[in-house]
Amino acid sequence: MLYGSRGLLALEIKRSATVKPSDTKALREFKKDYPEAFCFLLYGGTQALFLGDIRVVPIREGLRDLSEILLGESRREDHKKC
């Protein structure tokens, strides 16, 4: 969990190459207490997607774009508030 100029940010990392809704349980629980949080799940797969309001991003892409995620300086449409 991080807090800065962008607000509250929650990141979780999973090594698995696949992701399913149950993998977002901890982030969903966090989101109940902090609905304003930006939530990201980085995983070992290759496709970026949303699971509910959790942004799921491949680890390589997430690490490459980490400054954009942390600072909210996205030049791309795919980093949205969850």
C-alpha positions as CSV (number, residue, x, y, z in Angstrom):
1,M,0.0,0.0,0.0
2,L,1.3,3.4,-1.0
3,Y,0.0,6.9,-0.4
4,G,1.1,10.0,-2.3
5,S,0.0,12.8,-4.6
6,R,-2.1,10.3,-6.6
7,G,-3.9,9.1,-3.5
8,L,-4.0,5.6,-2.1
9,L,-2.6,2.8,-4.2
10,A,-2.7,-0.9,-3.5
11,L,-0.5,-3.3,-5.4
12,E,-0.4,-7.1,-5.2
13,I,1.9,-9.4,-7.1
14,K,1.1,-13.0,-8.1
15,R,3.5,-15.2,-9.9
16,S,0.9,-17.3,-11.6
17,A,0.5,-17.1,-15.4
18,T,-3.3,-17.2,-15.0
19,V,-5.5,-15.0,-12.8
20,K,-9.1,-15.6,-11.6
21,P,-11.5,-13.5,-9.6
22,S,-10.6,-15.2,-6.3
23,D,-7.0,-13.9,-6.8
24,T,-8.3,-10.4,-6.1
25,K,-9.9,-11.3,-2.7
26,A,-7.4,-9.3,-0.6
27,L,-7.6,-6.2,-2.9
28,R,-11.4,-6.4,-2.8
29,E,-11.4,-6.5,1.0
30,F,-9.0,-3.6,1.1
31,K,-11.2,-1.7,-1.4
32,K,-14.2,-2.1,1.0
33,D,-12.4,0.0,3.6
34,Y,-10.7,2.4,1.1
35,P,-13.1,2.7,-1.9
36,E,-11.1,5.6,-3.3
37,A,-7.9,3.4,-3.7
38,F,-6.4,2.6,-7.1
39,C,-5.9,-1.2,-7.1
40,F,-3.6,-3.2,-9.2
41,L,-2.8,-6.9,-9.4
42,L,0.5,-7.8,-11.2
43,Y,0.7,-11.3,-12.4
44,G,2.8,-13.7,-14.6
45,G,0.5,-13.7,-17.6
46,T,0.5,-11.7,-20.8
47,Q,-2.9,-9.9,-21.0
48,A,-4.0,-6.8,-19.2
49,L,-7.6,-6.8,-18.0
50,F,-10.0,-5.8,-15.3
51,L,-11.5,-8.2,-12.7
52,G,-14.3,-6.2,-11.4
53,D,-12.7,-2.9,-10.4
54,I,-9.2,-4.3,-10.0
55,R,-6.8,-3.6,-12.8
56,V,-4.8,-6.7,-13.7
57,V,-1.5,-6.2,-15.4
58,P,1.3,-8.5,-16.6
59,I,4.3,-8.2,-14.3
60,R,6.6,-7.1,-17.1
61,E,4.2,-4.4,-18.2
62,G,3.6,-3.3,-14.6
63,L,7.3,-3.0,-13.8
64,R,7.9,-1.2,-17.1
65,D,5.1,1.3,-16.4
66,L,5.6,1.5,-12.6
67,S,6.3,5.2,-12.6
68,E,3.1,5.8,-14.5
69,I,1.1,3.6,-12.1
70,L,2.7,5.3,-9.0
71,L,2.6,8.9,-10.2
72,G,-0.6,8.8,-12.3
73,E,1.2,10.1,-15.3
74,S,-0.3,7.6,-17.7
75,R,-0.1,8.4,-21.3
76,R,-2.2,5.4,-22.1
77,E,-5.9,4.7,-21.6
78,D,-5.4,1.3,-19.9
79,H,-4.4,2.6,-16.5
80,K,-7.7,3.6,-15.0
81,K,-8.9,4.1,-11.5
82,C,-10.3,0.9,-10.2
